[in-house]
Amino acid sequence: MSNFSFDIVSEVDLQEVDNAVNQAIKELGQRYDFKNSKASIAFDRKEKKITLIADDDFKLRALTDILATRLAKRGVSIKALKFNVPEKAFEGYLRQSVEICMGIDKERAKELTGIIKGLGLKVQTQIEGEKIKVSSTKKDELQEVIAHLRGLDFSLPLNFCNYR
């Protein structure tokens, strides 16, 4: 009897984030409302952080919108971002750091396994670090799990990989 399985992960394509940030920077340079502004967007790939700097609260919101739009167009889920509270920077400017969250933490992993168990299918779930392995003897049941999870509005972006 063979077992089929797949992994549930929460990952972000950092190259797409990089592309989105570059597009947002380009748009920032072209927008009239940001003329003579010191507003900026910076992406630190190693730290998985985006730093937004803006003149005031209004411009920070506009900057966030530009970034969110660009990320969405590149297929990066906004749910993978954790917007920290803006802090005062130099000369009255505002700085906001945005963390890119990767992996599924223990709390959310337990929540997901609970949701899967609640489906009443004959599948096994196993939390392995920052991913969840789901296995079953029937491919159909695994596809049902994937379909159900895709339909949920979960707090993290979910990806399904290693389907065997």
MIZA-248072 format. One record per atom (N, C-alpha, C, O): residue in one letter; x, y, z. Coordinates in pm, whole numbers, padded with zeros to 5 digits, always signed. Layout:
// residues N
AXYZ ...
***
This chain:
// residues 164
M+00085-00119+00000 M+00000+00000+00000 M+00089+00124+00000 M+00170+00144+00091 S+00074+00208-00103 S+00162+00324-00111 S+00095+00447-00051 S-00027+00463-00056 N+00177+00531+00007 N+00129+00655+00065 N+00162+00772-00026 N+00269+00777-00087 F+00068+00865-00034 F+00090+00988-00110 F+00102+01100-00008 F+00043+01093+00099 S+00179+01203-00041 S+00193+01313+00054 S+00226+01444-00017 S+00263+01446-00135 F+00211+01552+00057 F+00256+01683+00011 F+00290+01765+00133 F+00251+01731+00245 D+00364+01874+00113 D+00401+01963+00222 D+00326+02094+00210 D+00304+02145+00100 I+00287+02148+00325 I+00228+02282+00328 I+00338+02373+00382 I+00391+02350+00491 V+00373+02475+00306 V+00476+02569+00349 V+00424+02712+00330 V+00323+02735+00262 S+00494+02804+00390 S+00462+02946+00368 S+00591+03012+00327 S+00674+03047+00411 E+00608+03028+00195 E+00732+03084+00144 E+00703+03200+00051 E+00594+03211-00006 V+00800+03285+00037 V+00790+03401-00049 V+00908+03397-00145 V+01021+03372-00105 D+00881+03423-00272 D+00988+03429-00371 D+01057+03564-00357 D+01005+03667-00400 L+01176+03563-00296 L+01248+03689-00269 L+01286+03763-00396 L+01300+03885-00395 Q+01305+03690-00506 Q+01335+03757-00633 Q+01216+03842-00678 Q+01234+03952-00729 E+01095+03789-00658 E+00974+03866-00692 E+00959+03988-00602 E+00914+04094-00646 V+00996+03973-00474 V+00992+04089-00382 V+01090+04194-00431 V+01059+04313-00434 D+01210+04149-00470 D+01313+04238-00523 D+01261+04314-00645 D+01276+04436-00656 N+01200+04240-00738 N+01144+04302-00859 N+01035+04404-00824 N+01031+04513-00880 A+00947+04367-00730 A+00838+04456-00690 A+00893+04584-00627 A+00844+04694-00655 V+00994+04569-00541 V+01054+04686-00476 V+01117+04777-00581 V+01101+04899-00575 N+01187+04718-00678 N+01247+04800-00785 N+01142+04874-00866 N+01161+04990-00903 Q+01030+04808-00894 Q+00921+04875-00966 Q+00861+04987-00882 Q+00827+05094-00933 A+00849+04962-00751 A+00793+05064-00661 A+00885+05185-00654 A+00839+05299-00651 I+01016+05161-00652 I+01114+05272-00649 I+01103+05355-00777 I+01107+05478-00774 K+01087+05285-00890 K+01073+05353-01019 K+00947+05440-01018 K+00949+05556-01062 E+00836+05382-00968 E+00710+05458-00963 E+00724+05578-00870 E+00672+05686-00899 L+00794+05560-00759 L+00817+05666-00662 L+00885+05786-00728 L+00850+05901-00701 G+00983+05757-00816 G+01056+05863-00885 G+00972+05937-00988 G+01004+06049-01025 Q+00864+05874-01033 Q+00781+05935-01137 Q+00659+06008-01082 Q+00596+06086-01153 R+00625+05983-00957 R+00502+06041-00905 R+00518+06186-00862 R+00614+06223-00794 Y+00422+06268-00905 Y+00426+06411-00878 Y+00417+06440-00728 Y+00485+06530-00678 D+00332+06363-00656 D+00314+06390-00513 D+00440+06357-00430 D+00447+06391-00312 F+00539+06291-00492 F+00663+06263-00422 F+00781+06347-00473 F+00897+06320-00441 K+00748+06449-00554 K+00852+06537-00607 K+00918+06612-00489 K+00848+06660-00399 N+01050+06623-00490 N+01127+06690-00383 N+01108+06624-00246 N+01127+06689-00143 S+01072+06499-00245 S+01053+06427-00120 S+01174+06337-00096 S+01240+06294-00191 K+01203+06310+00030 K+01314+06219+00061 K+01263+06077+00085 K+01332+05993+00142 A+01143+06051+00040 A+01083+05919+00059 A+01166+05813-00013 A+01219+05837-00121 S+01175+05695+00050 S+01252+05588-00013 S+01201+05450+00028 S+01132+05433+00129 I+01236+05353-00052 I+01205+05212-00024 I+01336+05136-00039 I+01405+05151-00140 A+01370+05055+00060 A+01492+04975+00053 A+01461+04831+00093 A+01383+04807+00185 F+01521+04736+00023 F+01498+04594+00050 F+01629+04528+00090 F+01726+04530+00014 D+01631+04469+00209 D+01748+04395+00256 D+01714+04247+00244 D+01640+04192+00327 R+01768+04184+00142 R+01733+04045+00111 R+01776+03948+00220 R+01703+03855+00253 K+01898+03970+00277 K+01947+03880+00382 K+01859+03886+00506 K+01825+03783+00564 E+01822+04007+00546 E+01740+04027+00666 E+01591+04002+00638 E+01511+03992+00732 K+01555+03991+00511 K+01414+03976+00469 K+01331+04092+00525 K+01227+04073+00587 K+01381+04214+00500 K+01314+04335+00550 K+01307+04441+00443 K+01401+04458+00364 I+01197+04513+00441 I+01181+04627+00352 I+01168+04748+00444 I+01092+04746+00540 T+01243+04854+00413 T+01235+04975+00495 T+01173+05087+00412 T+01220+05119+00302 L+01068+05146+00466 L+01000+05259+00401 L+01033+05385+00480 L+01025+05387+00603 I+01071+05491+00408 I+01094+05621+00474 I+01009+05724+00400 I+01010+05731+00277 A+00935+05804+00477 A+00846+05903+00416 A+00845+06032+00498 A+00880+06033+00616 D+00804+06139+00432 D+00801+06272+00494 D+00697+06280+00606 D+00722+06343+00709 D+00582+06218+00586 D+00474+06226+00683 D+00384+06104+00673 D+00406+06016+00589 D+00283+06100+00757 D+00192+05986+00763 D+00120+05961+00630 D+00104+05847+00587 F+00078+06070+00567 F+00007+06059+00439 F+00095+05994+00332 F+00051+05904+00260 K+00220+06041+00324 K+00312+05986+00223 K+00350+05842+00255 K+00373+05762+00165 L+00358+05810+00385 L+00390+05672+00425 L+00278+05578+00379 L+00305+05467+00332 R+00154+05624+00394 R+00040+05541+00347 R+00046+05524+00196 R+00021+05414+00145 A+00079+05630+00123 A+00090+05622-00023 A+00202+05526-00062 A+00188+05448-00156 L+00313+05533+00011 L+00428+05445-00014 L+00389+05299+00009 L+00425+05211-00070 T+00316+05275+00118 T+00268+05139+00149 T+00177+05088+00038 T+00186+04972-00002 D+00091+05175-00011 D+00001+05137-00121 D+00078+05101-00248 D+00047+05002-00314 I+00178+05182-00281 I+00260+05156-00401 I+00324+05017-00387 I+00319+04935-00479 L+00385+04994-00270 L+00454+04867-00246 L+00357+04749-00253 L+00384+04649-00318 A+00243+04763-00185 A+00144+04653-00181 A+00093+04621-00322 A+00077+04504-00357 T+00067+04724-00401 T+00019+04704-00538 T+00123+04631-00622 T+00090+04536-00694 R+00247+04675-00612 R+00355+04612-00689 R+00375+04466-00648 R+00394+04379-00733 L+00371+04440-00518 L+00388+04302-00470 L+00273+04214-00518 L+00295+04100-00561 A+00151+04266-00511 A+00035+04188-00555 A+00045+04153-00703 A+00013+04041-00744 K+00090+04250-00784 K+00105+04225-00927 K+00211+04121-00957 K+00206+04056-01061 R+00308+04103-00866 R+00415+04005-00885 R+00380+03872-00819 R+00462+03780-00816 G+00259+03862-00766 G+00214+03735-00707 G+00266+03711-00565 G+00267+03597-00519 V+00308+03817-00497 V+00353+03802-00358 V+00237+03841-00267 V+00184+03951-00276 S+00197+03749-00179 S+00084+03774-00091 S+00119+03879+00015 S+00227+03875+00076 I+00026+03972+00037 I+00045+04076+00138 I+00043+04012+00277 I+00097+04068+00372 K-00018+03894+00289 K-00025+03824+00418 K+00114+03783+00467 K+00132+03757+00586 A+00211+03777+00376 A+00347+03737+00415 A+00423+03854+00476 A+00536+03837+00522 L+00362+03973+00477 L+00430+04091+00527 L+00380+04128+00666 L+00261+04121+00696 K+00475+04169+00751 K+00438+04217+00884 K+00482+04362+00891 K+00601+04392+00900 F+00384+04452+00887 F+00413+04595+00892 F+00433+04637+01038 F+00339+04631+01117 N+00554+04679+01073 N+00580+04724+01209 N+00531+04868+01226 N+00508+04938+01128 V+00516+04910+01351 V+00469+05045+01381 V+00572+05146+01330 V+00691+05133+01357 P+00524+05249+01255 P+00617+05351+01206 P+00685+05423+01322 P+00621+05449+01425 E+00812+05455+01307 E+00884+05527+01411 E+00942+05655+01354 E+00962+05668+01233 K+00969+05750+01442 K+01026+05878+01397 K+01171+05856+01354 K+01248+05791+01425 A+01205+05910+01240 A+01343+05900+01190 A+01404+06039+01196 A+01360+06122+01275 F+01503+06066+01115 F+01570+06197+01112 F+01476+06309+01067 F+01388+06285+00984 E+01494+06429+01120 E+01422+06551+01078 E+01272+06533+01061 E+01215+06586+00966 G+01209+06460+01151 G+01063+06446+01146 G+01010+06347+01043 G+00889+06335+01025 Y+01098+06277+00978 Y+01053+06175+00881 Y+01004+06052+00956 Y+01034+06033+01074 L+00929+05969+00885 L+00882+05844+00945 L+00951+05726+00878 L+00971+05724+00757 R+00989+05628+00960 R+01051+05506+00908 R+00963+05388+00950 R+00924+05377+01066 Q+00935+05301+00855 Q+00857+05183+00887 Q+00929+05061+00829 Q+00965+05058+00711 S+00949+04961+00914 S+01011+04840+00862 S+00902+04736+00837 S+00806+04724+00914 V+00920+04663+00729 V+00823+04560+00690 V+00899+04429+00685 V+00993+04413+00607 E+00857+04334+00767 E+00924+04204+00771 E+00855+04108+00676 E+00732+04106+00664 I+00936+04028+00607 I+00882+03924+00520 I+00884+03794+00600 I+00990+03743+00635 C+00766+03742+00628 C+00755+03623+00712 C+00760+03497+00627 C+00686+03482+00530 M+00850+03407+00666 M+00865+03280+00596 M+00846+03168+00697 M+00884+03182+00813 G+00787+03058+00654 G+00767+02945+00744 G+00637+02956+00821 G+00577+03063+00831 I+00595+02843+00874 I+00471+02837+00952 I+00511+02817+01097 I+00574+02717+01131 D+00474+02912+01185 D+00510+02897+01327 D+00422+02790+01393 D+00321+02747+01336 K+00462+02747+01513 K+00394+02636+01582 K+00244+02659+01601 K+00162+02570+01577 E+00209+02782+01644 E+00068+02813+01669 E-00017+02793+01542 E-00120+02726+01545 R+00029+02851+01433 R-00047+02842+01308 R-00045+02700+01253 R-00141+02656+01190 A+00066+02629+01275 A+00075+02490+01230 A-00030+02405+01302 A-00096+02321+01240 K-00045+02428+01433 K-00147+02355+01511 K-00287+02390+01460 K-00374+02304+01448 E-00306+02518+01432 E-00436+02565+01381 E-00468+02495+01248 E-00581+02450+01227 L-00369+02487+01159 L-00388+02421+01029 L-00418+02272+01043 L-00508+02220+00977 T-00341+02204+01130 T-00365+02060+01147 T-00505+02037+01205 T-00570+01938+01171 G-00550+02128+01291 G-00686+02119+01346 G-00791+02133+01236 G-00890+02060+01235 I-00768+02227+01144 I-00860+02248+01032 I-00866+02122+00945 I-00973+02079+00904 I-00748+02063+00917 I-00740+01944+00832 I-00810+01825+00899 I-00883+01750+00834 K-00786+01809+01031 K-00851+01699+01104 K-01003+01716+01103 K-01078+01619+01097 G-01046+01843+01109 G-01189+01874+01110 G-01261+01835+00982 G-01384+01828+00979 L-01185+01810+00875 L-01246+01770+00748 L-01297+01626+00753 L-01380+01587+00670 G-01248+01548+00849 G-01293+01410+00863 G-01242+01317+00754 G-01306+01215+00725 L-01130+01349+00693 L-01073+01263+00589 L-00967+01174+00653 L-00917+01203+00761 K-00933+01065+00585 K-00830+00975+00637 K-00692+01024+00593 K-00628+00964+00506 V-00647+01133+00655 V-00515+01187+00624 V-00438+01204+00755 V-00497+01227+00861 Q-00307+01193+00745 Q-00222+01217+00862 Q-00149+01349+00841 Q-00107+01382+00731 T-00137+01423+00951 T-00060+01548+00943 T+00056+01538+01040 T+00046+01478+01146 Q+00166+01598+01000 Q+00286+01595+01083 Q+00357+01729+01070 Q+00391+01771+00959 I+00378+01795+01182 I+00448+01924+01180 I+00598+01896+01179 I+00650+01832+01269 E+00666+01945+01075 E+00811+01926+01062 E+00878+02062+01053 E+00895+02117+00945 G+00916+02114+01166 G+00980+02246+01169 G+00882+02354+01126 G+00782+02378+01193 E+00912+02420+01012 E+00826+02530+00966 E+00735+02486+00851 E+00683+02570+00777 K+00715+02353+00837 K+00623+02305+00734 K+00538+02192+00792 K+00567+02138+00898 I+00433+02159+00720 I+00344+02050+00763 I+00339+01947+00651 I+00315+01981+00535 K+00362+01822+00685 K+00352+01714+00588 K+00214+01650+00604 K+00174+01613+00715 V+00142+01637+00494 V+00010+01572+00495 V+00021+01447+00410 V+00066+01454+00296 S-00020+01332+00465 S-00011+01209+00387 S-00140+01129+00396 S-00216+01140+00492 S-00162+01047+00293 S-00282+00965+00285 S-00258+00854+00184 S-00165+00861+00104 T-00343+00751+00188 T-00332+00643+00090 T-00408+00680-00037 T-00390+00617-00141 K-00492+00784-00028 K-00572+00825-00145 K-00535+00966-00191 K-00538+01061-00113 K-00500+00977-00319 K-00467+01107-00377 K-00585+01203-00369 K-00568+01323-00345 D-00706+01150-00391 D-00827+01233-00390 D-00842+01309-00259 D-00880+01426-00257 E-00812+01240-00148 E-00827+01306-00017 E-00725+01419-00001 E-00755+01523+00058 L-00605+01397-00053 L-00504+01503-00046 L-00548+01624-00128 L-00530+01739-00088 Q-00606+01596-00245 Q-00654+01706-00329 Q-00769+01781-00263 Q-00783+01902-00279 E-00852+01706-00188 E-00961+01771-00113 E-00904+01867-00008 E-00953+01978+00010 V-00799+01820+00062 V-00734+01904+00164 V-00680+02032+00101 V-00703+02142+00151 I-00608+02016-00012 I-00550+02132-00081 I-00661+02229-00124 I-00651+02350-00103 A-00768+02174-00183 A-00879+02258-00229 A-00941+02333-00112 A-00972+02452-00123 H-00960+02263+00000 H-01020+02327+00117 H-00931+02440+00171 H-00979+02549+00201 L-00800+02412+00182 L-00708+02513+00235 L-00696+02632+00142 L-00681+02746+00187 R-00701+02607+00010 R-00695+02719-00086 R-00817+02810-00071 R-00807+02931-00093 G-00929+02752-00032 G-01052+02829-00018 G-01058+02910+00111 G-01143+02998+00126 L-00969+02879+00205 L-00969+02950+00333 L-00902+03085+00320 L-00816+03106+00235 D-00944+03178+00406 D-00873+03305+00414 D-00782+03295+00536 D-00811+03351+00642 F-00671+03222+00519 F-00581+03198+00631 F-00488+03316+00649 F-00463+03392+00556 S-00436+03332+00772 S-00352+03448+00803 S-00214+03446+00739 S-00141+03545+00745 L-00178+03335+00677 L-00050+03323+00607 L-00075+03280+00463 L-00175+03214+00434 P+00016+03316+00373 P+00004+03260+00238 P+00049+03114+00243 P+00155+03084+00298 L-00030+03024+00187 L+00005+02882+00192 L+00048+02833+00054 L-00016+02865-00047 N+00156+02756+00049 N+00202+02695-00075 N+00204+02544-00053 N+00228+02497+00058 F+00179+02471-00159 F+00177+02325-00151 F+00286+02272-00243 F+00290+02305-00362 C+00375+02189-00187 C+00487+02140-00268 C+00519+01996-00233 C+00459+01937-00143 N+00616+01940-00305 N+00660+01802-00285 N+00546+01703-00292 N+00539+01608-00214 Y+00456+01724-00386 Y+00342+01634-00402 Y+00392+01503-00462 Y+00441+01502-00575 R+00379+01392-00387 R+00420+01263-00440 R+00317+01156-00408 R+00335+01041-00446 
***
